[in-house]
Structures are given as C-alpha cells and as structure tokens.
Amino acid sequence: MRIGIDFDNTVACYDGVFYAAALEKGLIPPELGRGKNAVRDYLNGSGRKDDFTELQGYVYGARMDLAAPYDGFAAFVAGARRNGHELFIVSHKTRHPILGSRHDMHDAARGFLVSNGLVGETAVPAGNVFFELTKEEKVARAATIGVEAFIDDLPEILAMDGFPHGVKRILFDPHGAHSGEASRAGWQHVTSWNLVDTALTGAAA
C-alpha cells in the first residue's frame, strides 16, 4: 500500500514546545499554561500577535530540536516497511517565516526526520518526502504519487475538493477533538500511532 502521511502535528509532536520556546525568548510568564493555544491567546490578548507569528517561525525553523516524533510513529514506520508498504511524507508549509529570521522551515523539517532516524533505507525514503507551499499543492501531490491511504491531523485537508477519490482517509486526532466529524464523514479515526495499522485495514471511506 502507498501511504501518505502529514508532518506537523501528525509526525512531529509540539506538545509543550511553544511554551518552552516562548519562555526561552522571555515572551510569557512561567506560570502560563503549557499548550500552544495558551501561548497564542496570551500574546494575542496582550496586543502581541506579531510576536506569536514570529514565534511560530522560530519553532518550525531554529527550534525543531524541541519537537519529538509522536510515540509509536517510528515503530509504525519500521513495521510498514517490513510489510512492504511504501511511505510518503506529504505536508504543506511556507519555506520561510512571515516575520523574524529567515529560517528555511522545509530544511528544518527534513533535518528533524533525519535526526530522528525517520528517513533512510529502512524508514521513509528521502525521495518520498514532499513539503509543498499550499494545501492545494499538498493534495495535488498526494494525487500525483498515487497514495492509497492518507493520514492527517487536519479534517479540512481530508475534506478538500480535489482530494484523490478512493483514498482511505485516516484522521490522526491524539486529543480526540474531531471524533464526531470523522464519524460523520466516514473516515477512520485514530488517537495514537498504535491504532493506525487497524485503521488501514478498516473499511474505506
């Protein structure tokens, strides 16, 4: 099976990362909640929306070392390759931040994959990693490479016009925020990588 996989918040887990980066830059008080939304709401609410925009570029560029692969992802990759599946990373992100230092966020994401042993002969082939600039280009890439299943944390991607017909859609939702939406759409729904193998063999949407 040819399996497409999103990157941000699907492979790369940012739990606590925005808090750590914002604290490092002196943008927030230590007692603030550790979630990304808490950091965003604090900065936006204090008239510092640009600080949060710049923080995103900092995290996705210079501080990808703070992120980690989701538990179970490396084991999924190893098992999928042993079973003869072909894996693709297909994601979308701008190459450079809108504000702040001009980090190459595509290179940073590739570096994350390499440093965590997720790209290579027994993992995801380097030539199967695609970072597109827009959501539309991401969906078009998935169609071009002929994926048979796609795993993403964003319902809006799986529901996009132009998403390749007949592809098994799997919503990766570790916090269980979109289970109802997945059910209504007929998608497979998983809360961890340990459940993806079962979803891949489930009925197609």
Backbone as a printed PyTorch tensor [residue, N CA C, xyz], in Angstrom:
tensor([[[  0.8490,  -1.2010,   0.0000],
         [  0.0000,   0.0000,   0.0000],
         [  0.8840,   1.2500,   0.0000]],

        [[  0.4660,   2.2360,  -0.7430],
         [  1.1640,   3.5260,  -0.7760],
         [  0.4570,   4.4620,   0.2160]],

        [[  1.1960,   4.8430,   1.2580],
         [  0.6080,   5.5600,   2.3890],
         [  1.2120,   6.9550,   2.4890]],

        [[  0.3610,   7.9720,   2.4030],
         [  0.7900,   9.3550,   2.5830],
         [  0.5720,   9.7900,   4.0190]],

        [[  1.5280,  10.5570,   4.5360],
         [  1.4860,  10.9730,   5.9380],
         [  1.8160,  12.4650,   6.0290]],

        [[  0.9840,  13.2130,   6.7140],
         [  1.2480,  14.6200,   7.0030],
         [  2.4380,  14.7200,   7.9630]],

        [[  2.9660,  15.9230,   8.1580],
         [  4.1300,  16.0960,   9.0320],
         [  3.7930,  16.7840,  10.3510]],

        [[  3.4600,  18.0790,  10.3020],
         [  3.2270,  18.8310,  11.5420],
         [  2.0030,  18.3050,  12.2830]],

        [[  2.1810,  17.9950,  13.5570],
         [  1.1090,  17.5050,  14.4270],
         [  0.5640,  16.1360,  14.0070]],

        [[  1.2980,  15.4610,  13.1370],
         [  0.9700,  14.0890,  12.7560],
         [  2.1860,  13.2000,  12.9710]],

        [[  3.3270,  13.6380,  12.4500],
         [  4.6160,  13.0050,  12.7600],
         [  5.2830,  13.7610,  13.9060]],

        [[  5.4400,  15.0690,  13.7370],
         [  6.1090,  15.8980,  14.7410],
         [  5.1170,  16.3660,  15.7960]],

        [[  5.4430,  16.0780,  17.0420],
         [  4.6070,  16.4700,  18.1820],
         [  5.1930,  17.7270,  18.8150]],

        [[  4.3550,  18.7410,  18.9800],
         [  4.8050,  20.0150,  19.5320],
         [  4.2660,  20.2700,  20.9390]],

        [[  3.8360,  19.2360,  21.6200],
         [  3.3150,  19.4120,  22.9820],
         [  4.3780,  20.0760,  23.8650]],

        [[  4.0640,  21.2080,  24.4280],
         [  4.9810,  21.9250,  25.3170],
         [  6.0550,  22.7230,  24.6100]],

        [[  6.1550,  22.5910,  23.2840],
         [  7.2560,  23.2280,  22.5510],
         [  7.0790,  24.7430,  22.4740]],

        [[  5.8780,  25.2090,  22.1610],
         [  5.6730,  26.6520,  22.0560],
         [  5.8610,  27.3300,  23.4100]],

        [[  5.4560,  26.6560,  24.4620],
         [  5.6760,  27.1810,  25.8130],
         [  7.1670,  27.3270,  26.0790]],

        [[  7.9390,  26.2610,  25.7910],
         [  9.3820,  26.2830,  26.0510],
         [ 10.0810,  27.3620,  25.2340]],

        [[  9.7040,  27.4840,  23.9560],
         [ 10.3430,  28.4820,  23.0930],
         [  9.9690,  29.9000,  23.5130]],

        [[  8.7090,  30.1100,  23.8850],
         [  8.2700,  31.4440,  24.3090],
         [  8.9400,  31.8310,  25.6210]],

        [[  9.0880,  30.8650,  26.5200],
         [  9.7600,  31.1310,  27.8000],
         [ 11.2250,  31.4690,  27.5460]],

        [[ 11.8370,  30.7340,  26.6460],
         [ 13.2430,  30.9720,  26.2850],
         [ 13.4450,  32.3910,  25.7700]],

        [[ 12.4640,  32.9070,  25.0170],
         [ 12.5740,  34.2450,  24.4380],
         [ 12.0120,  35.3270,  25.3650]],

        [[ 11.5440,  34.9430,  26.5550],
         [ 11.0380,  35.9060,  27.5150],
         [  9.7120,  36.5260,  27.1420]],

        [[  8.8870,  35.7730,  26.3980],
         [  7.6220,  36.3160,  25.9110],
         [  6.4550,  36.0780,  26.8610]],

        [[  6.5800,  35.1130,  27.7620],
         [  5.4550,  34.7170,  28.6080],
         [  5.9260,  34.5060,  30.0480]],

        [[  4.9900,  34.5740,  30.9920],
         [  5.3420,  34.2480,  32.3730],
         [  5.4000,  32.7260,  32.5610]],

        [[  6.2430,  32.2260,  33.4510],
         [  6.3970,  30.7790,  33.6330],
         [  5.1130,  30.0680,  34.0500]],

        [[  4.2260,  30.7750,  34.7310],
         [  3.0150,  30.1280,  35.2390],
         [  1.9380,  29.9400,  34.1720]],

        [[  2.1860,  30.4080,  32.9520],
         [  1.2060,  30.2440,  31.8820],
         [  1.0460,  28.7610,  31.5430]],

        [[ -0.1360,  28.3850,  31.0470],
         [ -0.3570,  27.0070,  30.6120],
         [  0.6190,  26.5970,  29.5250]],

        [[  0.9010,  25.2940,  29.4130],
         [  1.9500,  24.8120,  28.5250],
         [  1.4900,  24.5590,  27.0890]],

        [[  0.2070,  24.7000,  26.8200],
         [ -0.2930,  24.4350,  25.4730],
         [ -0.0190,  25.5800,  24.5090]],

        [[  0.0400,  25.2400,  23.2210],
         [  0.2550,  26.2510,  22.1750],
         [ -0.8380,  27.3070,  22.2190]],

        [[ -2.0860,  26.8870,  22.4110],
         [ -3.1960,  27.8440,  22.4110],
         [ -3.0870,  28.8310,  23.5690]],

        [[ -2.5740,  28.3630,  24.7090],
         [ -2.4050,  29.2610,  25.8520],
         [ -1.3810,  30.3420,  25.5380]],

        [[ -0.3000,  29.9440,  24.8690],
         [  0.7320,  30.9100,  24.4770],
         [  0.1600,  31.8920,  23.4540]],

        [[ -0.5230,  31.3570,  22.4460],
         [ -1.1110,  32.2100,  21.4060],
         [ -2.1040,  33.2010,  21.9960]],

        [[ -3.0080,  32.7110,  22.8520],
         [ -4.0440,  33.5760,  23.4130],
         [ -3.4400,  34.6540,  24.3040]],

        [[ -2.3890,  34.2890,  25.0410],
         [ -1.7360,  35.2660,  25.9210],
         [ -1.1040,  36.3850,  25.0880]],

        [[ -0.3750,  36.0160,  24.0450],
         [  0.2970,  37.0280,  23.2270],
         [ -0.7090,  37.8410,  22.4220]],

        [[ -1.6830,  37.1830,  21.8140],
         [ -2.6950,  37.9120,  21.0510],
         [ -3.4900,  38.8390,  21.9580]],

        [[ -3.8160,  38.3340,  23.1590],
         [ -4.6190,  39.1150,  24.0870],
         [ -3.8950,  40.3120,  24.6620]],

        [[ -2.5750,  40.3020,  24.5740],
         [ -1.7990,  41.4430,  25.0780],
         [ -1.2700,  42.3070,  23.9260]],

        [[ -1.9260,  42.1770,  22.7570],
         [ -1.5720,  43.0160,  21.6270],
         [ -0.2420,  42.6680,  20.9770]],

        [[  0.1670,  41.3950,  21.0950],
         [  1.4860,  40.9880,  20.5680],
         [  1.3100,  39.8370,  19.5740]],

        [[  0.3660,  40.0240,  18.6820],
         [  0.0930,  38.9850,  17.6840],
         [  1.3230,  38.7120,  16.8210]],

        [[  2.0700,  39.7590,  16.4870],
         [  3.2690,  39.5610,  15.6730],
         [  4.3110,  38.7180,  16.4070]],

        [[  4.3590,  38.8450,  17.7270],
         [  5.2980,  38.0190,  18.4950],
         [  4.9710,  36.5370,  18.3470]],

        [[  3.6800,  36.2260,  18.3190],
         [  3.3070,  34.8120,  18.1520],
         [  3.6200,  34.3400,  16.7420]],

        [[  3.3630,  35.1840,  15.7490],
         [  3.6960,  34.8200,  14.3680],
         [  5.1910,  34.5520,  14.2310]],

        [[  6.0030,  35.4150,  14.8370],
         [  7.4510,  35.2200,  14.7840],
         [  7.8640,  33.9730,  15.5570]],

        [[  7.1800,  33.7100,  16.6640],
         [  7.4770,  32.5190,  17.4590],
         [  7.2580,  31.2440,  16.6520]],

        [[  6.2060,  31.2250,  15.8370],
         [  5.9460,  30.0480,  15.0080],
         [  7.1080,  29.7750,  14.0640]],

        [[  7.6200,  30.8240,  13.4290],
         [  8.7630,  30.6570,  12.5450],
         [  9.9960,  30.1810,  13.2910]],

        [[ 10.1600,  30.6510,  14.5090],
         [ 11.2950,  30.2430,  15.3420],
         [ 11.2070,  28.7570,  15.6860]],

        [[ 10.0200,  28.3190,  16.0850],
         [  9.8330,  26.9080,  16.4340],
         [ 10.0350,  26.0170,  15.2170]],

        [[  9.3680,  26.3480,  14.1060],
         [  9.4160,  25.4870,  12.9230],
         [ 10.7300,  25.6010,  12.1590]],

        [[ 11.5590,  26.5650,  12.5560],
         [ 12.8480,  26.7400,  11.9150],
         [ 13.9920,  26.3730,  12.8290]],

        [[ 14.3340,  27.2970,  13.7410],
         [ 15.5230,  27.1190,  14.5780],
         [ 15.3560,  26.0900,  15.6890]],

        [[ 14.1380,  25.8650,  16.1600],
         [ 13.9760,  25.0340,  17.3530],
         [ 13.1620,  23.7670,  17.1260]],

        [[ 13.3040,  23.1680,  15.9430],
         [ 12.6840,  21.8640,  15.7200],
         [ 13.2650,  20.8060,  16.6470]],

        [[ 14.4230,  21.1130,  17.2490],
         [ 15.0090,  20.1700,  18.2020],
         [ 14.1630,  20.0210,  19.4670]],

        [[ 13.2570,  20.9650,  19.6990],
         [ 12.3710,  20.8550,  20.8590],
         [ 11.2190,  19.8820,  20.6190]],

        [[ 10.9120,  19.6420,  19.3510],
         [  9.8260,  18.7260,  19.0000],
         [ 10.3160,  17.2790,  19.0560]],

        [[  9.3680,  16.3490,  19.0260],
         [  9.7010,  14.9200,  19.0380],
         [  8.6880,  14.1760,  18.1840]],

        [[  9.0630,  13.0480,  17.6150],
         [  8.0560,  12.2440,  16.9090],
         [  7.0100,  11.7420,  17.8980]],

        [[  5.7890,  11.6100,  17.4460],
         [  4.7500,  11.0330,  18.2990],
         [  5.1300,   9.6060,  18.6860]],

        [[  4.7790,   9.2490,  19.9040],
         [  5.0080,   7.8760,  20.3620],
         [  4.3810,   6.8920,  19.3780]],

        [[  5.1330,   5.8870,  19.0410],
         [  4.6110,   4.8400,  18.1740],
         [  4.8670,   5.0630,  16.6990]],

        [[  5.2890,   6.2920,  16.3150],
         [  5.4630,   6.5410,  14.8880],
         [  6.6390,   5.7510,  14.3160]],

        [[  7.7700,   5.7630,  14.9970],
         [  8.9460,   5.0360,  14.4980],
         [  8.6420,   3.5490,  14.3640]],

        [[  7.9070,   3.0010,  15.3280],
         [  7.5470,   1.5830,  15.2580],
         [  6.6050,   1.3220,  14.0900]],

        [[  5.6800,   2.2530,  13.8410],
         [  4.7830,   2.1080,  12.6970],
         [  5.5760,   2.0850,  11.3950]],

        [[  6.5190,   3.0080,  11.2530],
         [  7.3310,   3.0870,  10.0390],
         [  8.0970,   1.7870,   9.8270]],

        [[  8.7400,   1.3020,  10.8780],
         [  9.5280,   0.0770,  10.7560],
         [  8.6470,  -1.1040,  10.3500]],

        [[  7.4720,  -1.2110,  10.9780],
         [  6.5620,  -2.3080,  10.6520],
         [  6.0030,  -2.1990,   9.2480]],

        [[  5.6780,  -0.9750,   8.8360],
         [  5.1240,  -0.7690,   7.4990],
         [  6.1380,  -1.1450,   6.4270]],

        [[  7.3850,  -0.7740,   6.6410],
         [  8.4100,  -1.1150,   5.6600],
         [  8.6470,  -2.6290,   5.6080]],

        [[  8.6360,  -3.2670,   6.7680],
         [  8.8110,  -4.7280,   6.7880],
         [  7.6880,  -5.4190,   6.0250]],

        [[  6.5000,  -4.8280,   6.0760],
         [  5.3340,  -5.4260,   5.4150],
         [  5.1840,  -4.9920,   3.9640]],

        [[  6.1760,  -4.2670,   3.4500],
         [  6.1800,  -3.9220,   2.0280],
         [  5.4020,  -2.6880,   1.6420]],

        [[  4.9410,  -1.8860,   2.6190],
         [  4.2340,  -0.6520,   2.2860],
         [  5.2310,   0.4280,   1.8420]],

        [[  4.7920,   1.3160,   0.9780],
         [  5.6180,   2.4480,   0.5610],
         [  5.0940,   3.6980,   1.2560]],

        [[  5.9860,   4.3960,   1.9620],
         [  5.5900,   5.5360,   2.7770],
         [  6.0470,   6.8490,   2.1450]],

        [[  5.1820,   7.8610,   2.2810],
         [  5.4660,   9.2000,   1.7800],
         [  5.1160,  10.2110,   2.8680]],

        [[  5.9630,  11.1930,   3.0630],
         [  5.6080,  12.3590,   3.8770],
         [  5.1500,  13.4400,   2.8990]],

        [[  3.9250,  13.9150,   3.0620],
         [  3.3840,  14.9530,   2.1760],
         [  2.7430,  16.0120,   3.0660]],

        [[  3.3710,  17.1700,   3.1320],
         [  2.9010,  18.2080,   4.0340],
         [  2.9040,  19.5500,   3.3250]],

        [[  2.3920,  20.5650,   3.9880],
         [  2.4380,  21.9060,   3.4170],
         [  2.8940,  22.8840,   4.4840]],

        [[  3.7780,  23.7680,   4.0760],
         [  4.2260,  24.8620,   4.9410],
         [  4.9930,  25.8450,   4.0680]],

        [[  4.9630,  27.1120,   4.4390],
         [  5.7800,  28.0780,   3.7250],
         [  7.2450,  27.7430,   3.9600]],

        [[  8.0920,  28.1370,   3.0280],
         [  9.5150,  27.8210,   3.1910],
         [ 10.1620,  28.7030,   4.2550]],

        [[  9.7610,  29.9740,   4.3160],
         [ 10.3600,  30.9140,   5.2620],
         [  9.2670,  31.5620,   6.1180]],

        [[  9.5800,  31.9390,   7.3550],
         [  8.5870,  32.5970,   8.2120],
         [  8.1230,  33.9240,   7.6330]],

        [[  6.9120,  34.3020,   8.0130],
         [  6.3650,  35.5920,   7.5950],
         [  7.1130,  36.7310,   8.2800]],

        [[  7.4650,  36.5200,   9.5530],
         [  8.1890,  37.5170,  10.3420],
         [  9.4020,  36.8640,  10.9850]],

        [[ 10.3810,  37.6900,  11.3050],
         [ 11.5360,  37.1840,  12.0310],
         [ 12.6360,  36.6710,  11.1260]],

        [[ 13.5630,  35.9490,  11.7210],
         [ 14.7210,  35.4330,  10.9910],
         [ 14.2700,  34.5140,   9.8600]],

        [[ 15.0510,  34.5080,   8.7860],
         [ 14.6590,  33.7930,   7.5690],
         [ 15.1070,  32.3270,   7.6320]],

        [[ 14.5400,  31.5760,   8.5740],
         [ 14.8160,  30.1500,   8.6670],
         [ 14.2150,  29.4260,   7.4640]],

        [[ 14.8790,  28.3730,   7.0030],
         [ 14.3040,  27.5120,   5.9690],
         [ 13.5530,  26.3890,   6.6800]],

        [[ 12.2350,  26.5170,   6.7290],
         [ 11.4350,  25.5770,   7.5120],
         [ 11.3120,  24.2150,   6.8310]],

        [[ 11.4770,  24.1670,   5.5240],
         [ 11.4880,  22.8780,   4.8370],
         [ 12.7440,  22.0960,   5.2260]],

        [[ 13.8970,  22.7850,   5.2160],
         [ 15.1380,  22.1210,   5.6110],
         [ 15.0890,  21.6900,   7.0690]],

        [[ 14.4800,  22.5200,   7.9210],
         [ 14.3870,  22.1750,   9.3370],
         [ 13.5460,  20.9150,   9.5420]],

        [[ 12.4530,  20.8040,   8.8020],
         [ 11.5980,  19.6220,   8.9180],
         [ 12.3220,  18.3710,   8.4110]],

        [[ 13.0430,  18.5090,   7.3010],
         [ 13.8260,  17.3700,   6.7980],
         [ 14.9080,  16.9780,   7.8040]],

        [[ 15.5370,  17.9730,   8.4140],
         [ 16.5430,  17.6860,   9.4320],
         [ 15.9660,  16.9400,  10.6220]],

        [[ 14.7500,  17.3050,  11.0020],
         [ 14.0600,  16.6050,  12.0940],
         [ 13.8790,  15.1300,  11.7490]],

        [[ 13.4380,  14.8620,  10.5230],
         [ 13.2170,  13.4790,  10.1050],
         [ 14.5220,  12.6880,  10.1120]],

        [[ 15.5800,  13.3020,   9.6100],
         [ 16.8750,  12.6190,   9.5530],
         [ 17.4190,  12.3780,  10.9570]],

        [[ 17.3860,  13.4070,  11.8020],
         [ 17.9760,  13.2880,  13.1340],
         [ 17.2360,  12.2830,  14.0120]],

        [[ 15.9840,  12.0290,  13.6900],
         [ 15.2070,  11.0510,  14.4600],
         [ 15.1610,   9.6830,  13.7840]],

        [[ 15.9790,   9.4960,  12.7530],
         [ 16.0740,   8.2020,  12.0940],
         [ 14.8330,   7.8050,  11.3270]],

        [[ 14.0620,   8.7950,  10.8690],
         [ 12.7980,   8.5140,  10.1910],
         [ 12.9220,   8.5530,   8.6790]],

        [[ 14.0860,   8.9140,   8.1860],
         [ 14.3700,   8.9030,   6.7600],
         [ 15.5640,   7.9870,   6.5230]],

        [[ 15.4450,   7.1230,   5.5410],
         [ 16.5510,   6.2290,   5.2290],
         [ 16.0780,   4.9660,   4.5500]],

        [[ 17.0010,   4.0610,   4.3380],
         [ 16.7160,   2.8430,   3.5750],
         [ 15.6280,   1.9880,   4.2070]],

        [[ 15.5900,   1.9290,   5.5380],
         [ 14.5800,   1.1170,   6.2200],
         [ 13.4670,   1.9670,   6.8270]],

        [[ 13.4550,   3.2540,   6.5040],
         [ 12.4210,   4.1570,   7.0120],
         [ 11.7100,   4.7930,   5.8100]],

        [[ 11.4550,   6.0910,   5.8480],
         [ 10.8420,   6.7730,   4.7080],
         [ 11.9550,   7.1920,   3.7440]],

        [[ 11.9300,   6.7450,   2.5030],
         [ 12.9810,   7.1500,   1.5640],
         [ 13.0370,   8.6730,   1.4300]],

        [[ 14.2570,   9.2180,   1.3550],
         [ 14.4070,  10.6760,   1.2720],
         [ 13.6590,  11.2500,   0.0710]],

        [[ 13.6060,  10.5050,  -1.0200],
         [ 12.9080,  10.9760,  -2.2100],
         [ 11.3990,  10.9490,  -2.0920]],

        [[ 10.8900,  10.3980,  -0.9910],
         [  9.4420,  10.3220,  -0.7660],
         [  8.9640,  11.3790,   0.2260]],

        [[  9.7810,  12.3920,   0.4690],
         [  9.4180,  13.4660,   1.4100],
         [  9.1390,  14.7330,   0.6060]],

        [[  7.9240,  15.2500,   0.7380],
         [  7.4910,  16.4210,  -0.0340],
         [  6.9190,  17.4800,   0.8990]],

        [[  7.4740,  18.6780,   0.8220],
         [  6.9060,  19.8190,   1.5240],
         [  6.4310,  20.8190,   0.4740]],

        [[  5.1170,  20.9790,   0.3940],
         [  4.5080,  21.8730,  -0.5860],
         [  4.1910,  23.2110,   0.0780]],

        [[  3.9850,  24.2340,  -0.7380],
         [  3.7690,  25.5720,  -0.2000],
         [  2.3250,  25.8400,   0.1890]],

        [[  1.3710,  25.1280,  -0.4040],
         [ -0.0420,  25.3700,  -0.1260],
         [ -0.7790,  24.0480,   0.1130]],

        [[ -1.9380,  24.1520,   0.7000],
         [ -2.7790,  22.9730,   0.9130],
         [ -3.1800,  22.3510,  -0.4230]],

        [[ -3.4860,  23.1950,  -1.3800],
         [ -3.8930,  22.6920,  -2.6880],
         [ -2.7710,  21.8940,  -3.3440]],

        [[ -1.5450,  22.3900,  -3.2330],
         [ -0.3930,  21.6770,  -3.8000],
         [ -0.1370,  20.3720,  -3.0500]],

        [[ -0.3960,  20.3690,  -1.7680],
         [ -0.2450,  19.1500,  -0.9730],
         [ -1.2100,  18.0660,  -1.4510]],

        [[ -2.4640,  18.4280,  -1.6150],
         [ -3.4710,  17.4680,  -2.0730],
         [ -3.1580,  17.0000,  -3.4890]],

        [[ -2.6970,  17.9190,  -4.3340],
         [ -2.3200,  17.5410,  -5.6980],
         [ -1.1490,  16.5700,  -5.6900]],

        [[ -0.1870,  16.7730,  -4.7900],
         [  0.9490,  15.8660,  -4.6880],
         [  0.4870,  14.4730,  -4.2760]],

        [[ -0.4220,  14.4150,  -3.3070],
         [ -0.9470,  13.1180,  -2.8790],
         [ -1.5810,  12.3780,  -4.0470]],

        [[ -2.2940,  13.1150,  -4.8890],
         [ -2.9160,  12.5020,  -6.0640],
         [ -1.8600,  12.0480,  -7.0700]],

        [[ -0.8520,  12.8830,  -7.2990],
         [  0.1760,  12.5880,  -8.2940],
         [  0.9570,  11.3250,  -7.9520]],

        [[  1.2770,  11.1480,  -6.6700],
         [  2.0790,   9.9750,  -6.2920],
         [  1.2120,   8.7390,  -6.0590]],

        [[ -0.0990,   8.9110,  -6.1550],
         [ -0.9860,   7.7590,  -6.1200],
         [ -1.1190,   7.0840,  -4.7720]],

        [[ -1.2420,   7.8840,  -3.7050],
         [ -1.4130,   7.2690,  -2.3900],
         [ -2.7520,   6.5330,  -2.3290]],

        [[ -2.7560,   5.4550,  -1.5680],
         [ -3.9750,   4.6750,  -1.3580],
         [ -4.5910,   4.9360,   0.0060]],

        [[ -3.7950,   5.5270,   0.8940],
         [ -4.2690,   5.9420,   2.2160],
         [ -3.5360,   7.2180,   2.5870]],

        [[ -4.2230,   8.0840,   3.3570],
         [ -3.5810,   9.3230,   3.7840],
         [ -3.9360,   9.5840,   5.2390]],

        [[ -2.9190,   9.9600,   6.0210],
         [ -3.0720,  10.1940,   7.4560],
         [ -2.7700,  11.6560,   7.7450]],

        [[ -3.7170,  12.3690,   8.3430],
         [ -3.5600,  13.8100,   8.5730],
         [ -4.2900,  14.2020,   9.8400]],

        [[ -3.7980,  15.2510,  10.5040],
         [ -4.4730,  15.7350,  11.7120],
         [ -5.5110,  16.7950,  11.4060]],

        [[ -5.5650,  17.2790,  10.1520],
         [ -6.4910,  18.3570,   9.8050],
         [ -7.6920,  17.8300,   9.0340]],

        [[ -8.8840,  17.8910,   9.6230],
         [-10.0750,  17.4790,   8.8800],
         [-10.2420,  18.2420,   7.5700]],

        [[ -9.8380,  19.5150,   7.5640],
         [-10.0360,  20.3280,   6.3630],
         [ -9.2370,  19.7890,   5.1700]],

        [[ -8.1030,  19.1440,   5.4260],
         [ -7.3240,  18.5610,   4.3310],
         [ -8.0580,  17.3520,   3.7590]],

        [[ -8.5160,  16.4760,   4.6350],
         [ -9.1960,  15.2650,   4.1780],
         [-10.4970,  15.5800,   3.4590]],

        [[-11.0810,  16.7460,   3.7670],
         [-12.3670,  17.1310,   3.1600],
         [-12.2140,  18.0420,   1.9460]],

        [[-10.9960,  18.3690,   1.5660],
         [-10.7910,  19.3350,   0.4840],
         [-11.2910,  18.8320,  -0.8590]],

        [[-11.8320,  19.7610,  -1.6400],
         [-12.1170,  19.4620,  -3.0350],
         [-10.7940,  19.0980,  -3.7140]],

        [[-10.8270,  18.0850,  -4.5280],
         [ -9.6030,  17.6730,  -5.1920],
         [ -8.8370,  16.5980,  -4.4730]],

        [[ -9.2480,  16.2760,  -3.2270],
         [ -8.5800,  15.1650,  -2.5440],
         [ -8.8290,  13.9050,  -3.3680]],

        [[ -7.7840,  13.1200,  -3.6410],
         [ -7.9370,  11.9950,  -4.5770],
         [ -9.0320,  11.0160,  -4.1750]],

        [[ -9.8830,  10.6930,  -5.1260],
         [-11.0230,   9.8140,  -4.8890],
         [-10.5540,   8.3960,  -4.5670]],

        [[-11.2470,   7.7490,  -3.6390],
         [-10.9690,   6.3550,  -3.3270],
         [ -9.8520,   6.1380,  -2.3340]],

        [[ -9.2110,   7.2130,  -1.8800],
         [ -8.1310,   7.0850,  -0.9060],
         [ -8.7240,   6.8930,   0.4890]],

        [[ -8.1740,   5.9580,   1.2480],
         [ -8.6160,   5.7670,   2.6300],
         [ -8.1240,   6.9470,   3.4630]],

        [[ -9.0430,   7.6450,   4.1050],
         [ -8.7080,   8.8530,   4.8630],
         [ -8.7010,   8.5130,   6.3530]],

        [[ -7.5650,   8.7930,   6.9820],
         [ -7.3930,   8.4960,   8.4000],
         [ -7.0910,   9.7960,   9.1250]],

        [[ -7.9470,  10.1610,  10.0580],
         [ -7.7530,  11.3830,  10.8340],
         [ -6.9650,  11.0510,  12.0950]],

        [[ -5.7690,  11.6270,  12.2040],
         [ -4.9360,  11.4530,  13.3940],
         [ -5.3170,  12.5320,  14.3910]],

        [[ -5.8550,  12.1350,  15.5250],
         [ -6.5010,  13.0740,  16.4460],
         [ -6.1710,  12.6800,  17.8780]],

        [[ -4.9290,  12.9290,  18.3250],
         [ -4.4930,  12.4230,  19.6350],
         [ -5.2880,  12.9460,  20.8180]],

        [[ -5.9250,  14.0920,  20.6760],
         [ -6.7140,  14.6440,  21.7810],
         [ -8.2070,  14.3630,  21.6350]],

        [[ -8.5860,  13.6270,  20.5920],
         [ -9.9820,  13.2400,  20.4140],
         [-10.9280,  14.3880,  20.1380]],

        [[-10.4120,  15.4560,  19.5300],
         [-11.2420,  16.6520,  19.3270],
         [-12.1880,  16.5310,  18.1510]],

        [[-11.9290,  15.5900,  17.2330],
         [-12.7000,  15.5550,  15.9800],
         [-13.3300,  14.1890,  15.7130]],

        [[-13.5850,  13.4160,  16.7400],
         [-14.1130,  12.0670,  16.5200],
         [-15.4830,  12.1000,  15.8620]],

        [[-16.3310,  13.0500,  16.2580],
         [-17.6530,  13.1520,  15.6540],
         [-17.5870,  13.5230,  14.1980]],

        [[-16.7000,  14.4520,  13.8660],
         [-16.5450,  14.8840,  12.4800],
         [-16.0600,  13.7290,  11.6140]],

        [[-15.1010,  12.9640,  12.1250],
         [-14.5850,  11.8130,  11.3760],
         [-15.6730,  10.7820,  11.1480]],

        [[-16.4810,  10.5540,  12.1770],
         [-17.5610,   9.5760,  12.0620],
         [-18.5840,   9.9950,  11.0150]],

        [[-18.9650,  11.2790,  11.0350],
         [-19.9470,  11.7760,  10.0660],
         [-19.4190,  11.6970,   8.6340]],

        [[-18.1060,  11.9120,   8.4870],
         [-17.5130,  11.8890,   7.1450],
         [-17.1980,  10.4730,   6.6670]],

        [[-17.2460,   9.5050,   7.5750],
         [-16.9200,   8.1370,   7.2020],
         [-15.4320,   7.8490,   7.1500]],

        [[-14.6260,   8.6940,   7.8310],
         [-13.1830,   8.4770,   7.8580],
         [-12.8110,   7.5540,   9.0100]],

        [[-11.6700,   6.9030,   8.8800],
         [-11.0880,   6.2130,  10.0190],
         [-10.5510,   7.2630,  10.9920]],

        [[-10.6410,   6.9760,  12.2870],
         [-10.2330,   7.9400,  13.3170],
         [ -9.3140,   7.2440,  14.3030]],

        [[ -8.1190,   7.8310,  14.5300],
         [ -7.1770,   7.2260,  15.4740],
         [ -6.6750,   8.2930,  16.4380]],

        [[ -6.3750,   7.8660,  17.6450],
         [ -5.8340,   8.7790,  18.6570],
         [ -4.3700,   8.5010,  18.9590]],

        [[ -3.7990,   7.4710,  18.3450],
         [ -2.3770,   7.1950,  18.5140],
         [ -1.8810,   6.3910,  17.3170]],

        [[ -0.5680,   6.3900,  17.1310],
         [  0.0200,   5.6210,  16.0340],
         [ -0.1190,   4.1270,  16.2490]],

        [[ -0.3420,   3.7040,  17.4700],
         [ -0.5260,   2.2740,  17.7370],
         [ -1.8150,   1.7400,  17.1250]],

        [[ -2.7250,   2.6470,  16.7410],
         [ -4.0120,   2.2440,  16.1950],
         [ -4.0850,   2.3570,  14.6740]],

        [[ -3.0160,   2.8380,  14.0510],
         [ -3.0710,   3.1170,  12.6160],
         [ -3.1480,   1.8370,  11.7930]],

        [[ -2.4240,   0.8000,  12.1790],
         [ -2.4680,  -0.4510,  11.4140],
         [ -3.9060,  -0.9690,  11.3170]],

        [[ -4.6520,  -0.9150,  12.4030],
         [ -6.0280,  -1.3610,  12.3920],
         [ -6.8800,  -0.4800,  11.4820]],

        [[ -6.6320,   0.8430,  11.5150],
         [ -7.3770,   1.7560,  10.6570],
         [ -7.0960,   1.5130,   9.1890]],

        [[ -5.8720,   1.1420,   8.8710],
         [ -5.5230,   0.8870,   7.4730],
         [ -6.2620,  -0.3050,   6.9080]],

        [[ -6.5850,  -1.2510,   7.7460],
         [ -7.2980,  -2.4510,   7.2740],
         [ -8.8040,  -2.3150,   7.4260]],

        [[ -9.2700,  -1.1640,   7.9810],
         [-10.7030,  -0.9460,   8.1460],
         [-11.3630,  -0.5750,   6.8270]],

        [[-12.6610,  -0.4670,   6.8630],
         [-13.4200,  -0.1480,   5.6380],
         [-13.0320,   1.2420,   5.1320]],

        [[-12.8800,   1.3770,   3.8440],
         [-12.5250,   2.6600,   3.2260],
         [-13.7040,   3.6120,   3.2830]],

        [[-13.3960,   4.9080,   3.3730],
         [-14.4510,   5.9220,   3.3730],
         [-14.9680,   6.1130,   1.9510]]])
